Amino acid sequence: MVLPKPILMTTRYNSETWLQYMNWRKKYNLKNSYYYSCPFPISNTICIDSTLYILEMHNSLNKIMGMGVVILQEQNMKKYKIYDNDCFNRYHYHSTLYITRDMLSKDSLLLENGIWISILEILELVCFKGKRHSKRHMNIAKVPTIYFQGSIMNKVMECLKQIVKKKEYEKIK
């Protein structure tokens, strides 16, 4: 059986919302539980049970803070008060698998021009630079498909899958 491809998504924070999220996680002692909250549900064009790789974009720093792995489920109506702005507390997606910024920076790709570049650097270029950057979205949004027309992002996705597999293996040890 061939598993469906994971879908690369983004969510955004600024310094204030990142601090609110970190304080909320600390308050409830959430060590291996990650929540992604947003004002609107994830697009209904994405099937239930799809695997989502959600990049945490910190727009104030122009850095990816980490990546959550979410299996898209029907929304339960449980509300969490994570952010001061209740608009951001409407829909919640939960993950127990998290890839740190450090883990994303360890793997590299050799580009056709002979330059090595880390997976993290490529993801930050895609998310923060150029006319198709993802900084302006308000919701959890898909990385534009145009990035997947060449081979680089497909190689990045293969690397991300390997990083996730490694993390899953470490988790069950």
C-alpha positions in Angstrom: 0.0 0.0 0.0 1.3 3.4 -1.0 0.8 6.1 1.7 -0.4 9.5 0.5 2.2 12.2 0.5 2.3 14.5 3.4 1.2 18.1 2.8 3.5 21.0 3.7 1.6 23.7 5.5 2.5 26.9 7.4 1.2 28.7 10.5 2.4 32.1 11.6 3.4 33.8 14.8 4.7 37.2 15.8 6.6 37.9 19.0 3.4 38.4 21.0 1.5 35.3 19.8 4.7 33.1 20.1 5.1 34.2 23.7 1.4 33.6 24.4 1.6 30.1 22.9 4.8 29.3 24.9 3.3 30.5 28.1 0.2 28.5 27.6 2.2 25.3 26.9 4.3 26.0 30.0 1.1 26.7 32.2 -0.3 23.3 31.3 3.0 21.5 31.3 2.6 20.3 27.7 5.9 18.6 27.0 4.9 16.3 24.1 1.7 18.0 22.9 1.5 20.7 20.3 -1.5 22.7 19.3 -2.1 24.8 16.2 -4.9 27.2 16.5 -6.4 29.4 13.8 -9.5 31.5 13.0 -10.8 29.3 10.2 -10.7 25.5 9.6 -8.1 24.1 7.4 -9.3 24.1 3.7 -11.9 21.4 3.0 -9.9 20.5 -0.2 -7.5 18.6 2.2 -8.9 15.2 3.1 -9.5 14.0 6.6 -6.6 11.6 7.7 -4.1 13.5 5.6 -0.7 14.0 7.1 0.2 17.6 7.5 3.7 19.0 8.1 3.0 22.3 9.7 5.9 24.8 9.7 5.9 27.3 12.6 6.8 30.6 11.0 7.9 33.4 13.3 7.2 36.4 11.2 9.0 38.9 13.5 12.2 36.9 13.3 11.8 35.5 9.8 12.6 32.1 11.2 11.0 28.7 11.3 10.8 27.6 14.9 9.9 24.0 14.3 7.5 21.7 12.5 4.5 19.8 13.9 3.2 16.6 12.3 -0.6 16.6 12.3 -3.1 13.9 11.1 -6.1 15.9 10.0 -9.2 14.9 12.0 -12.7 16.2 12.3 -12.8 19.2 14.6 -14.0 18.5 18.1 -15.6 21.6 19.6 -13.2 21.7 22.6 -12.0 25.3 23.1 -8.5 26.3 24.3 -7.7 29.8 25.5 -4.2 30.0 24.0 -4.2 33.6 22.6 -5.6 36.9 24.0 -7.3 37.4 20.7 -10.2 34.9 20.8 -10.4 34.9 17.0 -7.2 32.8 17.0 -8.7 30.3 19.4 -11.5 29.0 17.2 -10.1 25.9 15.5 -7.4 23.6 17.0 -5.2 20.9 15.5 -3.2 18.7 17.7 0.2 17.0 17.3 2.3 14.8 19.5 5.2 14.6 17.0 7.4 17.7 16.8 10.5 18.4 14.8 12.7 21.1 16.3 14.5 23.8 14.4 17.8 22.2 15.3 16.6 18.9 13.7 15.6 20.7 10.5 19.0 22.3 10.2 21.0 19.1 10.4 20.0 17.7 7.0 21.4 19.2 3.8 20.9 18.9 0.1 23.5 19.2 -2.7 22.2 21.6 -5.3 22.9 21.3 -9.0 25.4 24.2 -8.7 27.5 22.2 -6.2 26.4 24.1 -3.1 25.2 22.4 0.0 22.2 24.0 1.7 20.3 22.9 4.8 16.7 21.8 4.7 15.9 24.7 7.1 17.5 27.3 4.9 15.5 26.1 1.9 12.2 26.1 3.9 13.0 29.6 5.2 13.6 30.9 1.7 10.3 29.5 0.5 8.4 30.8 3.5 9.9 34.3 4.0 11.4 35.4 0.7 10.2 36.3 -2.8 6.9 37.2 -4.2 5.2 34.0 -3.2 6.2 34.1 0.5 3.8 32.8 3.1 4.0 35.6 5.7 0.6 37.2 5.0 -1.8 34.2 5.4 -4.1 34.3 8.4 -4.7 30.6 8.7 -2.9 27.3 8.5 -2.2 27.4 4.7 -0.6 25.1 2.1 2.8 26.0 0.7 2.1 27.1 -2.9 2.2 24.2 -5.3 4.4 26.1 -7.7 7.4 25.3 -5.4 6.9 21.6 -6.1 7.3 21.9 -9.9 11.1 21.5 -9.7 13.0 18.8 -8.0 14.4 20.7 -5.0 11.2 20.9 -2.9 10.4 17.2 -3.7 13.8 16.3 -2.3 13.1 18.5 0.7 9.8 16.6 1.3 11.7 13.3 1.1 14.2 14.6 3.7 11.3 15.8 5.9 9.8 12.3 5.7 13.1 10.7 6.8 13.4 13.2 9.7 9.8 12.4 10.8 10.4 8.6 10.5 13.6 9.0 12.6 11.7 11.0 15.2 8.8 8.4 15.3 11.4 5.7 15.8 13.0 7.6 18.7 9.6 8.1 20.2 8.8 4.4 20.4 12.2 3.4 21.8 
